[in-house]
Amino acid sequence: MQTRTYGDLFKLIQSLAGVGEFAPSEQDDIANLINRRFLKAFNESPIWPRYIVSSEKRDILALTLSGATASTSTTVNQNYKLLGANTAGGLSVYQGAGITATDGTVSATDIIIYNTGTAWRVDTGASAAPQDSGTFTVTSGTQQFIEADTIKKDQVTDVETFTPRAGTDSLLVDGKNLIPYEQSGKTAIGSFNRIHRKKAFLNNSSIEYDFYVDFTGANILNVTSSTDNSAFVTYKQQFTPFDVTSSYTSSTVEVPAEFFPYIAHATYADFLRMDGQTEKAFAEEQRAELALALELEKIDLISNNNTVNKRFSTYVNRQSR
């Protein structure tokens, strides 16, 4: 898709303002106003072609563990994804999904939850190797917790008590069907549009899930199969403001061409308001809104509103077509 440069954008705003160069304090103000208008344009539609990602495969996190303290391993406290069946015991094997750092990176993990055939246990430093049969062979690591129930459970979420490696930690296991905003190797999700069981918008119809969103991600309702460990998400990417703090007129940071006229005229309108020229600002704001409306109309013309952003519903189903 076409882009322009930040330097071109800044120089156009200067030209509209009729100045050869903004004062240093004004330059910082204009940069902040550019990001403000960039965000407004970004939020005008959930399906800007530049930012929409259609039916991307994402892990479904099936468990959350909490309660581990320094007496065991605090890295146990995280989300876990279902890998599949255990070759030895026939029960499920779960792997830690990693811990997301403040910078958005996700740590690698080697924490495995599995059943030895006699009890559920949680190991750090473990691994699970896929087999031709589709099952997983677990190589044990350092045991952190093991099931202590007298009557052993088939599902790890049903276990009432886990014995910690040391101390008096009380491990809590919470079952869920969560797709988080962050997944290692994937683009961060800004907002969820639709979630399907299989690849959607390709050939055949695919079951579409209802879901609700909280601060951890999208929580899927009524997953079709308890063995499903992934789903296909249509989402809008996160907003990333322009990170330009100097050399504004020579910056080569890319600006989406579809937003370029709107940002230029809208930022100039904001500048006029700062200068007390409200009538001129109103006229310039109208020019900006017209430019944005023309871009939004293009989205309607290519019928994205009838496919990616909406679903086909009848009284018996709710599936993508």
Salt bridges, closest charged atoms under 4 A:
GLU44 OE2 - LYS40 NZ 3.38
GLU56 OE1 - ARG58 NE 2.88
ASP59 OD2 - LYS81 NZ 3.37
ASP123 OD2 - ARG121 NH2 2.82
ASP149 OD2 - LYS153 NZ 3.01
GLU208 OE1 - ARG194 NH2 2.89
GLU208 OE1 - HIS196 NE2 3.67
GLU208 OE2 - ARG311 NH1 3.59
ASP210 OD1 - ARG311 NH2 3.38
ASP210 OD1 - ARG318 NH1 3.21
ASP228 OD2 - ARG197 NE 2.77
GLU258 OE2 - ARG50 NE 2.80
ASP270 OD2 - ARG36 NH1 2.98
ASP270 OD1 - ARG37 NH2 2.87
ASP270 OD1 - ARG273 NH1 3.03
GLU284 OE2 - HIS265 ND1 2.42
GLU284 OE1 - ARG287 NH1 2.87
GLU285 OE1 - ARG37 NH2 2.72
GLU285 OE1 - ARG273 NH2 2.95
GLU289 OE2 - LYS40 NZ 3.49
GLU295 OE2 - LYS298 NZ 3.24
